[in-house]
């Protein structure tokens, strides 16, 4: 046999470095002269067993083991009473001293056949009844019937009987002179591992030890050896049991490895019993090779260096370790676990066994407290292989491995190329959540700075964070990194990326990006983008409004404690226009259709952190800052307006964007002029255009907006929910409660029983802030918030952090800290900046209610401690956890709901 120099060198190296007595037993001599009979089983006089569910002869193995995915089940307690079994079809049997069931005489074929029919109907019940007769009954009971009972337990998922089968199999082997029956029963039990893992590792060891004691291991069939080894090696590691198990398994597998020198035997016997595994090259390898790889690694992990080295040398001698795997392994390493892991994993790569290589790698890496550099390099090679042709099932594994390398491999730096490939693959396979997790983990590292995704993938990540996951905090991190590290954006991604930054309220970053890309060769891609213009002017006009309010000193303190947005008709779903506008920007969705300044998804981050610093400015400085941001909003609008000249050639979408933008920057006459131009150009106005014009009117005067709707109805134009929602929003902002109620009733009369989520969210905010329905009881506000959130979740819409914040405030006012904490944890926590002043105040409000209810005994102490800990008040939580005084009883009754009936503080 030809050996490569690498194989000869490696075999010599591992045996000399870990010198010790050879513990691998030699292949036993053939029982018969001809090699063809080397695996022959002793002759048997028993009939071919019947399969439990058929009337035809079958082997003791289940149907096609590769088609059934086994799962782990622990054996339960032993219960051998007849009443505990399935005896629905078995007549009551009178208890006898010798046997609970009479076995039919062999001389009566009719009685034998009748008994077989009873066994087929209820194999477990008959077996349990026979078992009551003691050892004599068991040893005379056919292995065919015992196999039927075993398989009935497997198929009906009754693991509690398996210890009994193990005990009985050992009893039959011990007491019968002929060992064939006992061996057959044990092989049946082993074969069930392909279907369900009801056999424990300890019981498997007991069966193998019994077979070894009676010299029956050498007769075990090849398929049973492979099934047994492959299944048991996937069980949870147990150092004590594993040593015993490996001592028994290793000779069984090595005996079959030796037979492969006869190629005729390979093609005949082995192939016929499905004992071979295929490789990418079209070759075949014994199925026992894979568990041998696992055993070698496990021996090395157990510190059995001599045994692991001998086994590895044997595999090299027999050319079952690929030469390229040896060349790629650092043989100078003194870590035998790494050497074994490397050659086995790289051999799996060469054979096309990637899933098996993954299992080996994770088994070894998870056992390491810190990942050493050689292991990290091996993991890096595995990641490269996984991403070369990624599968959906591999993305989660790769994300997990990258996470472990980031957190448990000190000093290791993942190549940027692999990280970017992972981001691309995650979005290509529709797994953006894993990309989000890895990016968040990469930004938690202080020593290494990893880049964000590139090309269009960075835009897809930004879209996912802002619209689907609503992770405003991580989106801010991404935008800030792009700005601070000057990460280049490809031309097609620039405008939508800037728009998303503006939508989330990151005004300073959005301004820097717009200024960076509004010059140069591709400047028109940013300047002339209508959706980006709308988002930019919206966010800067909103900031200007806030700065103006701060400059006047009106409600500055309340704005920081419970921030109010002057224009907050945030939409959580696409607008419900009857006719979509032409030439829409598919990358961002449609622009706001109700005339609001704030765009659809701006709720998560309207409290821009830079406003905190503005509080220290003087009155003149605040006025200057306000003028600056308004000038920039005008600059963005004017650049877009100039890019669309002459307006007669502008598209329908560009003209409506101009009208919308003109309204935002307070050029209402220009907005009306553009609508007039559209009529002159015979451009048919759809509901989107009509609602834009309605927004311009309602923003200045909600009553005029309501009259506009009435004129639409009188002229035959049917308003939609967006039409009503637009006017309701501005009426709520103006505090006109009567007009809000009138418009809601008018919408219901026209058949609109439910408004859009943006309108409902606007009403919730206005109600919580006291702008409308100032006398609404707190319990009613909470009920409204619950209904709104439930309806959104039911339709697959994730409530924005500001919706969650308003719901928290409603729950706090209703004296329901559990609801408040639930809203905060689900829709606010992790989505916004933890250190933001408004968020700190919001958490304090919830914590105060929790403490109050704990003092009055209305809240479980353990639950309250957990809530305080998650809210960031760890010292209070630990104090409560240590103090186990009886709950005090308050003389003051718990808050009552709006119907006057006391239901306790947690009701609602």
Buried (B, 14 or more C-beta within 10 A) or exposed (E): EEBBEBBEBBBEBBBEEBEEEEEEEEBEEBEEEEEBEBBEEEEEEEEEBBBBEEEEEBBBBBEEBEEEEBEEBEBEEEBBEBEBBBBEEBEEBEEEEEBBBBBBEEEEEEBEEEBBEBBBEBBBBBBBBBBBBBEEBBBBBBBBBBBBBBBBBBBEEBBBBBBBBBBBBBBBBBEBEEBBBBBBBBBBBBBBBBBBBBBBBBBBBBBBBBBBEBEBBBBBBBBBBBBBBBBBBBBEEEEEBBBBBBBBBBBBBBBBBBBBEBEEBBEEBBEEBBBBBEBEEEEBBBBBBBBBBBBBBBBBBBEBBBBBBBBBBBBBBBBBBBBBBBBBBEBEBEBBBBBBBBBBBBBBBBBBBBEBBBBBBBBBBEEBEEBBBBBBBBBBBBBEBBBEEBEEEBBBBBBBBBBBBBEBBEEBBBEEEBBBBBBBBBBEBEBBBBBBBBBBBBBEEEEEEBBBBBBBBBBBBBBBBBBEBBBBBBBBBBBBBBBEEEBEBEBBBBBBBBBBBBBBBBBBBBBBBBEBBBEEEBBBBBBBBBBBBBBBBBBBBBBBBBBBBBBEEEEEEEBBEBBBBBBBBBBBBEBBBEEEBEEBBEBBBBBBBBBBBBBBBBBBBBBBBEBBEBEEBEEEEBBEBBEBBBEBBBBBBEBBBEBBEEBEEBBBBBBBBBBBBBBBBBBBEBBBBBBEBBEEEEBEBBBBBBBBBBBBBBBBEBBEBBBBBEEBEEEEEEBBBBBBBBBBBBBBBBBBBEBBBBBBEBBEEBEBEEBBBBBBBBBBBBBBBEBBBEEBBBBBBBBBBBEBBEBBEEEEBBBBBBBBBBBBBBBBBBBBBBBBBBBBBBBBBBBBBEEBBBBEEBBBBBBEBBBBBBEBBBBBBEBBBBBBBBBBBEEBBEEBBEEEEEEEEEEEEBBBBBEEEEEBBBBB
